[in-house]
Amino acid sequence: MPTYRQEYMPRSVSGRCIVVAVLAGLVLAASARAQPTTTMEDSVLRRVEQIPDFMDVLSRFNAHYARDSVESIMYVEGIPSDSGQTAIERKYYQIYVGESHTDHSVRWFSLLVSKDLQTVKFYDIVEDRIHPVGYWRRQWPATRFLKRRPPSR
């Protein structure tokens, strides 16, 4: 069972003035199309959960901030597409990792998972640079909640 709030984007289909029959048809069609993507998104998130110490850090964060209504979140925010404009958009699932507050969320960092789920990388969105996955240990909240500190380099 995940110890973070798992979200899928986009979250919902909205429309208030649609005839019930049309709405039901749209919902059925959307869920039929979304099922394979959701299953793949689950696989991608399970792959991220396998990163050593990663889930432990999220659990410690959640335990520390639980009374403040803050919790860690992680979701697939982008899927690989041959029509993507960048190499990242074409080659990787993009994972948002951060914290959720009652009125906003804060990105800690992004992870990239290859199409075949074999490789996970850390993406520095500020530098627009890809690093080895272990780089996440140098970021908040790992710097606060990891039992052992990463080697300095």
C-alpha positions, -999 to +999 in steps of 0.1 A: +000+000+000+015+034-010+024+057+018+019+088-004-012+102-020-012+088-055-028+109-082-034+105-119-035+135-142-058+145-157-080+137-127-115+140-140-139+150-167-162+178-159-194+191-174-226+202-156-251+207-183-247+174-203-276+151-207-273+121-184-272+096-213-244+115-231-225+119-198-228+082-191-215+074-226-185+097-222-176+083-189-178+047-202-157+056-232-131+075-211-128+047-186-124+022-214-095+043-229-079+051-196-077+016-183-045+006-201-028+039-192-038+036-156-023+001-155+009+013-170+010+043-146+007+018-117+036-001-131+057+031-135+049+042-099+057+007-086+091+010-104+098+043-086+088+027-053+117+002-058+143+029-055+163+021-023+152+042+007+127+063-014+095+050+002+112+052+037+118+089+032+082+095+021+069+076+051+091+096+075+080+128+059+043+119+062+047+108+098+065+140+107+040+164+090+008+144+095-007+168+120-001+197+097-023+183+069+007+179+047+015+147+028+038+135+001+024+130-034+037+113-065+020+109-098+027+104-135+025+138-151+037+129-185+039+097-207+063+091-235+050+100-269+066+098-304+052+133-311+068+148-280+088+180-285+118+171-264+138+139-259+124+136-224+088+138-237+096+111-263+116+087-241+104+089-205+074+088-181+077+120-161+070+116-124+060+145-101+073+141-066+063+166-039+041+175-010+004+184-009-010+211+014-047+219+017-045+248-008-014+240-029+013+215-038+051+219-039+073+200-063+104+186-047+118+171-079+109+150-110+119+115-118+121+100-153+113+064-160+122+049-194+095+034-216+107-001-208+107+006-170+143-004-168+159+029-160+150+057-135+167+090-137+166+122-116+156+154-136+167+188-124+140+210-137+159+242-129+191+232-147+172+212-173+196+184-167+193+146-162+213+130-134+216+094-121+187+084-099+208+086-067+208+124-070+174+125-053+192+118-020+207+153-022+173+170-023+146+178+003+132+158+020+160+131+018+185+155+033+163+157+064+149+121+067+175+097+054+192+077+081+226+080+064+238+110+045+248+107+008+285+109+002+296+145-006+311+152-040 
